[in-house]
Structures are given as structure tokens and as C-alpha cells.
């Protein structure tokens, strides 16, 4: 009896903690351009523009986040635009001047179609360092005011507002099946969750039988 | 039960020919396996199944190649599966074109080490991966040097089986099947831990299940078990060796046990060279076992010792010979021992013995005043070993919030006190087991020393930290024993209750490690 009570309480506590944890809300990622902000890979002069080959942000993107260094000044006005191969705007957004260096957020319009490059325009007259990755010069790398240089800036995308993990579950299920063997799919997360429930049930039954 | 049926079937199909004989032999062997499995208590078999399914779930949760070093372990296994021999090594590309292009399509190099990078999150981001699948790049690479190509090939030879059994030749499908073999090894390790506790504590029935399940839900163990990683066979062979030594210590050395000991020792050395660090303790244990067999005749004891040693040595010598004569891998251990023990650094400086001893000491114990070298800014006992076993996941790029480690440390103090209480209570029983545990202690010291010895050289050569908590997992059997001793700390009546609660805690620990992993890669 004692064992049943202790195991019951322990399982309820664990499941409650999980439910509580999953109920917490926060901004959730929509993806990135797969460049990590490990160094300041570009310095853009005031009034200048950096363009690099990039695809459109995911369709559920509401904001883009960049890491910037301002040399002690306020962040200048920033404009971010995604263009397709013909130069048409696929998605865009701007952030007014103000605030300190670090991660800055630029609201973006919903992407309409495929993009081939992203361009960051820096307003004002002061230079701005942007976080990304360095590397040898490749054709898809940063072009600052028309000059190609090695490296790519990092763009992280976020979904609108704040969401709990419960709200994100359908998206998580979809993502869970990607980047794996082709027989996995959006069913996989739910299947794994069910299997895990089965593991827990089997374990508790075993404990009740062997420890009683 | 199956033997006569299979034998009859073989006769009907092939008469009395050699194939029929081979079929009957396989059936007989399978029958013996089944009979052996039936002798395992039902609880042990269920622990095995639970551990297998749990590790298999981990294998789906963790994205491809996000287990530490999985890229190079897979590359070794793929090379061996495709060519039938271990990688030749040398300054050549490490990966096959198929693996290299898959890694690029997965944005692998952007994701590892960068917790804010998530890999493929949308169908359009998966397009490059689909293009790689459609292009069928070559699965045969040149087998260039990596940090695992100088290891023996046993794990990789076993992984070649699911590689070829995979219904699709596509790399990620093969990887998924190969991961299942690692999960199977994890389940076998859990079962072996169960059997070890049964052998050591035959009167504590509850303890076998509690200890085995504590290992089954250990999240760092599960994380490693989720990937194609040579450590999985090392964990299994180490646990098997400890079980066989304990079993032989209790039941006596005979020919069968001498042969089995030799087989598991050979399998251990051929799984990963780290196993060599356990050999001094194992040798001491074999001497102890032979000494205990002396009353039945000196000649018999020496013969059994020789049987064990020769069964262990023969496959290892064959491997060494193949390295030199057939595979041309440079040296008997393919550079594996030299790579970890070379005292001359890339810079030309030489590591002194005193430096090595200081480092090994400071890796596990507080620095003493006369030690000239200060290697660690944070106490490695907590930072590397304890926190690492609670969970540093991925390519060591994501962890639990800090309070988890702090609370776990408080819990550890309580459990250690309870375990100490139990040791005091059962001290009479300990005296009987002391000799074999001294041997286990020498095995553990050998492992700790080897980790430090190789770790210092790696650190001085690269500037990076070498040590990870998983390097201690060849001693998982003693982790299970610690949990069981702690559970017994409140006395016999409360032991199953506390043991059950600790298992649920381990399950919750594992569950939150999985949700952390899901948020890291998909959230």
C-alpha cells in the first residue's frame, strides 16, 4: 500500500511538473538562415546595405533577430528585405533607430513566395557590426555596398507573440519528422509519446510487482 | 523446445547434407539462447524491454549525428560495411561523399555547438536533403583519419549488420537502423546490471529491478545509447566483465567460466581501447579467482587461468596481426595506444610524469598545496563528472537550468549518506566480497588514470576539454549499486518504497531530458 501511494504521488508529481513546464509561454523560433552569430562577420557603414544569398524566412515568421555591435552608439534604423530572383520584395520589415547593442528584433511581413537574397540596410551615418560566421569568399556571401567579402550574417526568425509548448505541439510534430529517415513523418512525435507512456506504464507495473 | 522442430524442418528441406547440419547447429544455438533467456528472471527480461524501447525512443528524438562524435563513428562503420575492412587512416577526407553531402544538407556544422541553431524546421529547408537522396552520392569514402579510426573494429563490424539489413540504402534510414543496435546494446547493459545485482545481492530481490531501471533511465546513458557510438559496446562489455568476475568469484572458476571471461575480455578490448585501462584490475581478479581455485588442484587452477588469458589474448593478437600485415594500419593498435599516450605534444613540448600525476589527481580530488600545476578553474568532480552525468547533452551544447544541478547535488549528499548507512549495516557481508571489490577498485583506478592521462595530452594539444561524464560509464554497474545501497539506507522495510521513488525520479529525469532535447532541436 505504502509503495502504491509513493509511486502514485511520484508519478502525479512528475506528470504535473511536465504539464506546468509545457504551459509556460515564450517567443518560439520559426527557424534561421543556419548561420550562427559566433563573430561579427560584417561591418556595414552608415547608409550602407549588405546583401547575401538567402531563402525566404519560414511562413510562420513574424520577426527576425540579429546580433549587432554599435561601438557605443544607439542602434541606427534598420531595414531588412527579402528579394526574389527578379528583385521583387518577398518579405520586408524595418526597425526604428534606438536601443543598445546586442540582439535586435525587426518585425517582418509574411513571406510571399521564394526569395533568393536578403538585404540589410543600415540607416544613419554610423557603422554597425553584425554577428554571423566568417569564412573564405563564396558566391553567396555578404556583399556590402557592392563589394563581396567572405562570411554571412546570422538571421534568426521568431513566430508571432508568445506561445506555450501545448500551442506549439502541431508545429513540433511537423518539425519532428523532418531531417530524418524518410519513413518518419509528422506522426512520429505522437507515436514516440505513446511509446513513452507505454514504457512508464510497464515500469510502474513492474515496480508494483517486484517491490511490493 | 525449438531444437527438434527446427532439426526436423532442416531434414525435410535438405536431407542430411552439410547445410542441414548447419541449420540444425544454428537452431541448436538459438535454442540454447532461448533456454538461457528463460533462465533470466521475468523482471530482468522486462527491464531489458523497457530499456530497449526507451533507448529506441531516444534514438528517434535526437536528430541524426547530434550524439557526440556520431559522425565519425558512422563514417568508420560505413567504410567497414562498404569495403569489409577498417579505415586505412591518413590525411584523407573522413566522410564518404554521401555522408559529407548529408551533413551539409542537415546544416550539421551550423547546429553543433550552437544551441540557438535548430537544423531543419520546415519542408523547404529539407529540399537539399531530398536532393542528396535523389543524387545517390557514393557511400564509399577514402577512410581518412579521425579520432576513432584507430579504434578496433568490433563495434563497427556489428553496426555493419543493420547497415546492410536496412530496407533502404538511403543514409538516414541506415542510421536509424544502426541506432537500434545501439539501443539493443543499452538494453543488454541494463540486463547485465540486473544480473550483476542479482549475483551480488541474491537476497534483495527488489534491488535488482531498482538498480537496473536506474541505469535504464539515466539520461546521459540514454543519450549516448541513442546514437551510433562505439562507447555503447564498451559499456556493455565492461558491465559483462564485472558480472562475469562477480559470478565466478561467488561460484568458482571452471572451464566454462574461464572461457566466457576470456571472451568478454577480448570483446572489451576489441570494442574500444579504453578497455585496456581495466586490464590491470581484471588481471588481478583472474589471479584472485585462480588462487581461490587452488584447493581443487594447483594444475587445474593454472590451466583455467591460462584458458582465460589465452581466449582473451588470441582475438586481440589476431587483430594486431591483421593491422600490420593485411590492413597496413601502421602499428599493432593502428596508432590507438600511441595516439592517447604520446607525451610529446604537437608543439614539441614533453609532458612530464609529475604533470600527468598532478592532472589525474586534480581531475578527481582537491588540489594539494605541493602541486605546482593548476589545471581547472572549476572543480571537475562537480563540473565534469557530476553535472555531466546529470546531463550535458548534444555536442555538449545544451544543459538543464543551473538549479537542477544544484538540487541534484543536495540529493546526492542525502543518497551518499544513506548508502554509507547501508554499508555500515551490511559490513559483515562486505568483508566476504572485499577481495573482488578491491579488484573492481583497481579496474576503476585504471580507468580514472587513463582518462586523466589521455585528457592532459588532449588538453595541451588542442586547448579543449577532453573529459566527459560518459567516460565513467564502463562502471555503470556500480552506479546501480550506489542507488540500491541508498535505497536500503532507511532500513529493510522502506527499501522497496525508496527504491521505487528513486526509479520514478530517474524516469522523470529522463523525461525532462527528452523534452529539453526536443526544445533544443525542434522548439
Boltz contact constraints between the chains, C-beta under 6 A:
constraints:
  - contact:
      token1: [A, 2]
      token2: [B, 497]
      max_distance: 6.0
  - contact:
      token1: [A, 3]
      token2: [B, 497]
      max_distance: 6.0
  - contact:
      token1: [A, 3]
      token2: [B, 500]
      max_distance: 6.0
  - contact:
      token1: [A, 6]
      token2: [B, 497]
      max_distance: 6.0
  - contact:
      token1: [A, 6]
      token2: [B, 501]
      max_distance: 6.0
  - contact:
      token1: [A, 7]
      token2: [B, 500]
      max_distance: 6.0
  - contact:
      token1: [A, 10]
      token2: [B, 501]
      max_distance: 6.0
  - contact:
      token1: [A, 10]
      token2: [B, 504]
      max_distance: 6.0
  - contact:
      token1: [A, 14]
      token2: [B, 508]
      max_distance: 6.0
  - contact:
      token1: [A, 31]
      token2: [B, 121]
      max_distance: 6.0
  - contact:
      token1: [A, 34]
      token2: [B, 107]
      max_distance: 6.0
  - contact:
      token1: [A, 34]
      token2: [B, 110]
      max_distance: 6.0
  - contact:
      token1: [A, 36]
      token2: [B, 110]
      max_distance: 6.0
  - contact:
      token1: [A, 36]
      token2: [B, 114]
      max_distance: 6.0
  - contact:
      token1: [A, 36]
      token2: [B, 117]
      max_distance: 6.0
  - contact:
      token1: [A, 58]
      token2: [B, 122]
      max_distance: 6.0
  - contact:
      token1: [A, 172]
      token2: [B, 522]
      max_distance: 6.0
  - contact:
      token1: [A, 175]
      token2: [B, 121]
      max_distance: 6.0
  - contact:
      token1: [A, 175]
      token2: [B, 522]
      max_distance: 6.0
  - contact:
      token1: [A, 176]
      token2: [B, 522]
      max_distance: 6.0
  - contact:
      token1: [A, 178]
      token2: [B, 120]
      max_distance: 6.0
  - contact:
      token1: [A, 178]
      token2: [B, 126]
      max_distance: 6.0
  - contact:
      token1: [A, 179]
      token2: [B, 63]
      max_distance: 6.0
  - contact:
      token1: [A, 179]
      token2: [B, 106]
      max_distance: 6.0
  - contact:
      token1: [A, 179]
      token2: [B, 119]
      max_distance: 6.0
  - contact:
      token1: [A, 179]
      token2: [B, 120]
      max_distance: 6.0
  - contact:
      token1: [A, 180]
      token2: [B, 172]
      max_distance: 6.0
  - contact:
      token1: [A, 181]
      token2: [B, 172]
      max_distance: 6.0
  - contact:
      token1: [A, 181]
      token2: [B, 173]
      max_distance: 6.0
  - contact:
      token1: [A, 181]
      token2: [B, 176]
      max_distance: 6.0
  - contact:
      token1: [A, 192]
      token2: [B, 57]
      max_distance: 6.0
  - contact:
      token1: [A, 192]
      token2: [B, 60]
      max_distance: 6.0
  - contact:
      token1: [A, 195]
      token2: [B, 57]
      max_distance: 6.0
  - contact:
      token1: [A, 196]
      token2: [B, 57]
      max_distance: 6.0
  - contact:
      token1: [A, 199]
      token2: [B, 50]
      max_distance: 6.0
  - contact:
      token1: [A, 199]
      token2: [B, 53]
      max_distance: 6.0
  - contact:
      token1: [A, 199]
      token2: [B, 54]
      max_distance: 6.0
  - contact:
      token1: [A, 202]
      token2: [B, 50]
      max_distance: 6.0
  - contact:
      token1: [A, 203]
      token2: [B, 50]
      max_distance: 6.0
  - contact:
      token1: [A, 206]
      token2: [B, 46]
      max_distance: 6.0
  - contact:
      token1: [A, 207]
      token2: [B, 500]
      max_distance: 6.0
  - contact:
      token1: [A, 210]
      token2: [B, 43]
      max_distance: 6.0
  - contact:
      token1: [A, 210]
      token2: [B, 209]
      max_distance: 6.0
  - contact:
      token1: [A, 211]
      token2: [B, 206]
      max_distance: 6.0
  - contact:
      token1: [A, 211]
      token2: [B, 496]
      max_distance: 6.0
  - contact:
      token1: [A, 211]
      token2: [B, 500]
      max_distance: 6.0
